Amino acid sequence: MGMCQAWQNRPVRSLATVNRTADTILIGEKHEKANLFDWGPGALISGVNWWDSFSPGLHPDGSRRAAAYPNGPDGAITARHNDFAHFAFCDGHVKAMKPAATNPNPRTRPADNLWDAARN
């Protein structure tokens, strides 16, 4: 299976199967500089990094060390508002948060990963 097929074949989840709609991110801010890939897949924060040379897709991870975009704790989210970004949640509300706070540590705090619609 090719890389694009592997990404496209991820399971789709209906809203009824999201256990914590008020705590699960649906959309986050992502800004690119005049990039051809701002549309379509380039606009997604998919959690994969194999197309980062075109348009980054990594989720935030607060346990990462500081590094240049998109390899730092904010992932592909751009914190343009005093280190905050806007996030729309599955229940419809929008909240400004520090990107790394949306997934503080996926290994030691998986229940706090706001990008994981399957968590309990």
C-alpha atoms as one frame of an Amber mdcrd trajectory, in Angstrom:
protein
   0.000   0.000   0.000   1.412   3.401  -0.966   1.864   6.250   1.507  -1.165
   8.183   0.276  -3.318   5.052   0.389  -2.182   4.351   3.960  -3.319   7.829
   5.003  -6.581   7.712   3.065  -7.541   4.315   4.465  -7.606   5.453   8.084
 -10.935   4.669   9.739 -13.674   7.275   9.560 -15.557   7.955  12.776 -19.145
   9.160  13.062 -19.909  11.838  15.633 -21.923   9.295  17.627 -18.726   7.273
  18.211 -16.711  10.215  19.591 -16.817   9.663  23.340 -15.769  13.156  24.392
 -17.065  15.625  21.788 -16.371  18.700  23.961 -12.758  17.529  24.456 -11.925
  16.298  20.942 -10.432  18.615  18.316 -11.984  18.629  14.876 -10.025  21.498
  13.277  -6.952  23.523  14.272  -5.182  26.519  12.760  -2.464  25.920  10.218
  -0.756  28.630   8.188   1.728  28.114   5.406   3.713  30.692   3.465   2.400
  30.787  -0.127   2.528  27.029  -0.434   0.903  25.266  -3.374  -0.223  22.598
  -0.918  -2.348  24.927   1.249  -5.412  23.295  -0.306  -6.432  19.632  -0.209
  -4.114  17.384   1.801  -1.807  20.294   2.572  -4.527  21.910   4.665  -4.881
  18.837   6.896  -3.343  18.082  10.235  -3.359  14.350   9.728  -0.833  13.199
  12.309   1.562  11.880   9.659   4.842  13.499   8.661   5.769  11.728   5.419
   4.735  14.691   3.258   6.324  17.344   5.479   8.545  18.541   2.634   5.330
  19.799   0.976   3.080  20.667   3.897   3.529  19.503   7.504   0.832  17.398
   9.126   2.130  16.459  12.593  -0.123  16.773  15.637   1.220  18.766  18.559
   3.215  16.786  21.130   4.126  18.659  24.313   6.877  16.148  25.087   8.937
  17.133  22.015  11.925  19.385  22.522  11.886  22.860  21.037  12.695  22.701
  17.325  11.969  24.547  14.107   8.426  24.276  12.677   6.910  21.657  12.419
   9.183  19.446  14.534   8.673  21.186  17.875   5.963  20.695  20.479   3.364
  22.625  18.422   3.626  20.243  15.429   1.949  21.641  12.295  -0.231  24.055
  14.279   0.802  27.679  13.924   0.462  29.610  17.183   0.099  33.108  15.730
  -1.929  34.649  18.531   0.494  35.278  21.413   1.559  31.601  21.331  -2.068
  30.441  21.093  -4.047  28.956  18.197  -7.777  28.448  17.702  -9.272  24.959
  17.814 -12.795  23.881  16.848 -14.089  20.927  18.843 -16.474  18.175  17.761
 -19.326  19.685  19.806 -19.033  22.962  17.852 -17.285  25.263  20.333 -14.001
  27.016  19.562 -11.246  27.666  22.061  -7.848  29.379  21.987  -5.143  27.151
  23.444  -1.405  26.657  23.347  -0.942  23.903  20.752   1.265  21.712  22.953
  -1.499  21.701  25.599  -3.763  19.818  23.159  -1.488  16.778  23.467   0.815
  17.300  26.473   2.481  13.879  26.401   1.061  11.092  24.225   3.082   8.407
  26.016   2.403   9.242  29.663  -0.924  11.105  29.312  -2.836   9.518  26.395
  -6.216  10.502  27.887  -5.195  14.177  27.465  -4.587  13.866  23.694  -7.415
  16.068  22.397  -6.745  14.826  18.841  -7.722  11.227  19.676 -11.448  10.744
  19.073 -11.225   7.108  20.245 -10.068   7.808  23.797 -12.369   7.260  26.768
